[in-house]
Amino acid sequence: MKIYFAGSIRGGREDAALYARLIAYIQRTDTVLTEHIGNLSLSAKEGSVPRSLKDGANVDQAIYEEDSAWLREADMVIAECTTPSLGVGYEMAYAERFGKPVHIFYDSSRTRLSAMLTGNEYFHIHPYSSEEEIYPELDKILK
């Protein structure tokens, strides 16, 4: 399967190491289209420069175009939402619009999800209190 992994970039990189571990775990069996989300050198300030960026192009527009193309290509979205991010929220709504399954993970001891997510039956919500709880859920999702 092709997985769109969503995690905070501009909203904060506190969980970047977790993203990297989750992406590596998923890549054992599936393709992660957005593996750069786990790049520990990626900063919230700089963000990600798209591979498709052409000289003189608007960086934000190029990011939008590349990410939305990956979302349309993906079979599923897996989002780690402990660190709030407007972009991740948009990505999940975009995925819903195109009928892509969305699985949301978050550390329930650190954050509360928006009612716009928890109240929407479309989204599969996976709260956890330790990282070890995530992997068996991923195994169920990815089989």
Residue, then its C-alpha position, 0 to 999 in steps of 0.5 A: m500500500k501507499i501510505y501518506f504519513a501526516g505529522s506536524i512540521r510548521g506546527g512544531r517538531e517535538d515529535a519528529a523522532l517518533y515520526a521517524r520511528l513510525i515511518a520506518y516501521i510502516q516501511r517494513t511492509d508498505t511505501v510511505l509517500t511522505e517519508h520526509i516528515g520523519n527527517l530529524s533535520l527538517s525544521a518547523k521554520e524552514g519546512s520541506v522544499p518540494r522535489s518538484l520545485k522549479d526555479g522561481a516557483n512559490v515554495d508554499q504553492a509547490i508544497y501544496e501541489e506535491d502534498s495534494a498529489w500524494l494524498r490523491e495517490a495514497d491508499m491510506v492516511i496515517a496521522e500522528c496528531t499529538t502536536p497540533s498542526l493546521g496542515v495535518g488537519y487540512e490533510m485529513a479533511y482532504a483525504e476524507r473528501f477523496g475517500k481515503p481511510v484516515h487513522i489518527f494516533y495521538d498521545s492522550s496524556r499530552t493532548r486532546l483532539s478537536a471535536m471536529l475529529t473525534g465527533n466525525e465517524y469517518f476518522h479512525i481514532h487511536p489514542y495511546s499512552s505509550e509508543e509501544e501501544i501504536y505498533p500493534e494497531l499499525d499491524k492491524i491497519l496495514k494487514 
